[in-house]
Amino acid sequence: MTIPTVGADVLIVGAGPTGLYGAYYAGFRGLSTVVVDALAQPGGQVMALYPEKEIRDVAALPAIRGRDFVANLVEQAAAYSPTYLLGRRAVTLRREGGGHAVELDDGTTVRARAVVLTAGIGTPTPRPPAAGEEWLGTGLSYFVVDPRVHAGQDVVIVGGGDSALDWADALGSIARSITLVHRRAVFRGHAATLERVRAGGTRILTDTEVTSLIGDLQAGRLEKVALRNRAGEEIVQAADHVIAALGFISDLGPLRTWGLELIGRSVAVDRAGRTNLPGVYAAGDLTGHDGKVKLMSVGFGEVATAMNHVAVDLDPGLTLFPGHSTDGA
Ligand SMILES: Cc1cc2nc3c(=O)[nH]c(=O)nc-3n(C[C@H](O)[C@H](O)[C@H](O)COP(=O)(O)OP(=O)(O)OC[C@H]3O[C@@H](n4cnc5c(N)ncnc54)[C@H](O)[C@@H]3O)c2cc1C
């Protein structure tokens, strides 16, 4: 069996906002990139946790929906045609010649002259529901990639935090019916969103848990959800789809074994974004230093700084200052 190999000047690990902007910036510096992410879609935390929320604190964007923000980042990077390897986790890193070889969990090896880690808080792994996990990919999902998929459906949303309330709010005008199921009496999410959801006609069941998903699993056709409340009553709710919005567990995972200097759960970097490993840089939520603020605008500045240093470290004949983007076509 041949092991697939992909090569580029720079491997970016993490296609969140920082990695996507890094892909643009590497291209701007004349460097080719491969961008790897364990999630099936680019956008990191934004797409996994709050694609429908409005982001209001990124310069020159007074208010923009998360998914549109990510689409803009992807479009900006597309000017330099990065190669995306999505749905694959970077598991090992080894020095090879003057560069690095990084192995992914599907067996692909990516060879690159430099590695830029933009792995954020790690790969968000969804918390599974109490029952019905076997329906994942058909009648069950952990987040909504495209709200239009739920047009005309009876949707059951499970969870009590912001994500559950946001999905109930966003799908209210799209789905035929929404039932919001929370195992506790009180929601953790934003009170104003809960009020909107209530006013929109969502059926809200508190102190209630899912006990099973019922339908034709082979055909991928969910029909109903069995629920039980704290009083022990059994409730059956018609459902075409269940969204288990129970939050995510994030962990740096394999990166912990790469020999990176860590500060708690963050990777230590110098002012140029260099880690303690030669040719390995880091930016965005992944990094930690005294005074660090974990926001996207900070990550964008960090990855631009790191990419300029990557360019010069790979080719000392270049200047650190890249010139102005307004100068080029
Ligand atoms: C509800 C919520 C609202 C927020 N609102 C705002 C806001 O208004 N303004 C703001 O500035 N910030 C906000 N943030 C924070 C913002 O989302 C983060 O600062 C930002 O996502 C960090 O981007 P990043 O690219 O550094 O990391 P992430 O977005 O965490 O992306 C990292 C990516 O790396 C991938 N990855 C990790 N390890 C591996 C591996 N080994 N192999 C392959 N892929 C890997 C992950 O799957 C992930 O996709 C909010 C966060 C939350 C949760």
The ligand as an SDF file (V2000), in Angstrom:
LIG
                    3D

 53 58  0  0  0  0  0  0  0  0999 V2000
  -19.6440   31.0810   21.8880 C   0  0  0  0  0  0  0  0  0  0  0  0
  -18.3700   31.8000   21.5030 C   0  0  0  0  0  0  0  0  0  0  0  0
  -18.4430   33.1030   21.0390 C   0  0  0  0  0  0  0  0  0  0  0  0
  -17.2640   33.7890   20.6860 C   0  0  0  0  0  0  0  0  0  0  0  0
  -17.3460   35.0890   20.2370 N   0  0  0  0  0  0  0  0  0  0  0  0
  -16.2220   35.7480   19.8860 C   0  0  0  0  0  0  0  0  0  0  0  0
  -16.2700   37.1070   19.4250 C   0  0  0  0  0  0  0  0  0  0  0  0
  -17.3350   37.7100   19.3530 O   0  0  0  0  0  0  0  0  0  0  0  0
  -15.0780   37.7060   19.0810 N   0  0  0  0  0  0  0  0  0  0  0  0
  -13.8680   37.0660   19.1590 C   0  0  0  0  0  0  0  0  0  0  0  0
  -12.8480   37.6490   18.7930 O   0  0  0  0  0  0  0  0  0  0  0  0
  -13.8020   35.7890   19.6060 N   0  0  0  0  0  0  0  0  0  0  0  0
  -14.9370   35.1130   19.9610 C   0  0  0  0  0  0  0  0  0  0  0  0
  -14.8500   33.8320   20.4080 N   0  0  0  0  0  0  0  0  0  0  0  0
  -13.5170   33.2080   20.4700 C   0  0  0  0  0  0  0  0  0  0  0  0
  -13.0700   32.8130   19.0480 C   0  0  0  0  0  0  0  0  0  0  0  0
  -13.9920   31.9130   18.4660 O   0  0  0  0  0  0  0  0  0  0  0  0
  -11.6720   32.1970   19.1190 C   0  0  0  0  0  0  0  0  0  0  0  0
  -10.7780   33.1800   19.6050 O   0  0  0  0  0  0  0  0  0  0  0  0
  -11.2240   31.7460   17.7250 C   0  0  0  0  0  0  0  0  0  0  0  0
  -12.0690   30.7470   17.1910 O   0  0  0  0  0  0  0  0  0  0  0  0
   -9.7950   31.2220   17.7810 C   0  0  0  0  0  0  0  0  0  0  0  0
   -9.4340   30.8680   16.4730 O   0  0  0  0  0  0  0  0  0  0  0  0
   -8.2540   29.8350   16.2110 P   0  0  0  0  0  0  0  0  0  0  0  0
   -8.2350   29.6470   14.7340 O   0  0  0  0  0  0  0  0  0  0  0  0
   -7.0300   30.2910   16.9010 O   0  0  0  0  0  0  0  0  0  0  0  0
   -8.7080   28.4650   16.9340 O   0  0  0  0  0  0  0  0  0  0  0  0
  -10.0220   27.5850   16.7670 P   0  0  0  0  0  0  0  0  0  0  0  0
  -11.1830   28.3690   16.2860 O   0  0  0  0  0  0  0  0  0  0  0  0
  -10.1530   26.8590   18.0650 O   0  0  0  0  0  0  0  0  0  0  0  0
   -9.6430   26.5530   15.6010 O   0  0  0  0  0  0  0  0  0  0  0  0
   -8.6690   25.5720   15.8120 C   0  0  0  0  0  0  0  0  0  0  0  0
   -8.8760   24.4500   14.8130 C   0  0  0  0  0  0  0  0  0  0  0  0
   -7.7730   23.5420   14.9430 O   0  0  0  0  0  0  0  0  0  0  0  0
   -8.2510   22.2300   14.7460 C   0  0  0  0  0  0  0  0  0  0  0  0
   -7.3180   21.2820   15.3550 N   0  0  0  0  0  0  0  0  0  0  0  0
   -6.8990   21.2510   16.6520 C   0  0  0  0  0  0  0  0  0  0  0  0
   -6.0130   20.2620   16.8230 N   0  0  0  0  0  0  0  0  0  0  0  0
   -5.8640   19.6640   15.6050 C   0  0  0  0  0  0  0  0  0  0  0  0
   -5.0790   18.5660   15.1360 C   0  0  0  0  0  0  0  0  0  0  0  0
   -4.2420   17.8860   15.9220 N   0  0  0  0  0  0  0  0  0  0  0  0
   -5.2010   18.2060   13.8250 N   0  0  0  0  0  0  0  0  0  0  0  0
   -6.0530   18.8730   12.9970 C   0  0  0  0  0  0  0  0  0  0  0  0
   -6.8060   19.9290   13.3980 N   0  0  0  0  0  0  0  0  0  0  0  0
   -6.7000   20.3010   14.6760 C   0  0  0  0  0  0  0  0  0  0  0  0
   -9.6180   22.2330   15.4350 C   0  0  0  0  0  0  0  0  0  0  0  0
  -10.4320   21.1920   14.9210 O   0  0  0  0  0  0  0  0  0  0  0  0
  -10.1390   23.6270   15.0700 C   0  0  0  0  0  0  0  0  0  0  0  0
  -10.9300   23.6150   13.9060 O   0  0  0  0  0  0  0  0  0  0  0  0
  -15.9970   33.1410   20.7880 C   0  0  0  0  0  0  0  0  0  0  0  0
  -15.9300   31.8100   21.2400 C   0  0  0  0  0  0  0  0  0  0  0  0
  -17.1000   31.1450   21.5950 C   0  0  0  0  0  0  0  0  0  0  0  0
  -17.0070   29.7230   22.0720 C   0  0  0  0  0  0  0  0  0  0  0  0
  1  2  1  0
  2  3  1  0
  2 52  2  0
  3  4  2  0
  4  5  1  0
  4 50  1  0
  5  6  2  0
  6  7  1  0
  6 13  1  0
  7  8  2  0
  7  9  1  0
  9 10  1  0
 10 11  2  0
 10 12  1  0
 12 13  2  0
 13 14  1  0
 14 15  1  0
 14 50  1  0
 15 16  1  0
 16 17  1  0
 16 18  1  0
 18 19  1  0
 18 20  1  0
 20 21  1  0
 20 22  1  0
 22 23  1  0
 23 24  1  0
 24 25  2  0
 24 26  1  0
 24 27  1  0
 27 28  1  0
 28 29  2  0
 28 30  1  0
 28 31  1  0
 31 32  1  0
 32 33  1  0
 33 34  1  0
 33 48  1  0
 34 35  1  0
 35 36  1  0
 35 46  1  0
 36 37  1  0
 36 45  1  0
 37 38  2  0
 38 39  1  0
 39 40  1  0
 39 45  2  0
 40 41  1  0
 40 42  2  0
 42 43  1  0
 43 44  2  0
 44 45  1  0
 46 47  1  0
 46 48  1  0
 48 49  1  0
 50 51  2  0
 51 52  1  0
 52 53  1  0
M  END
$$$$
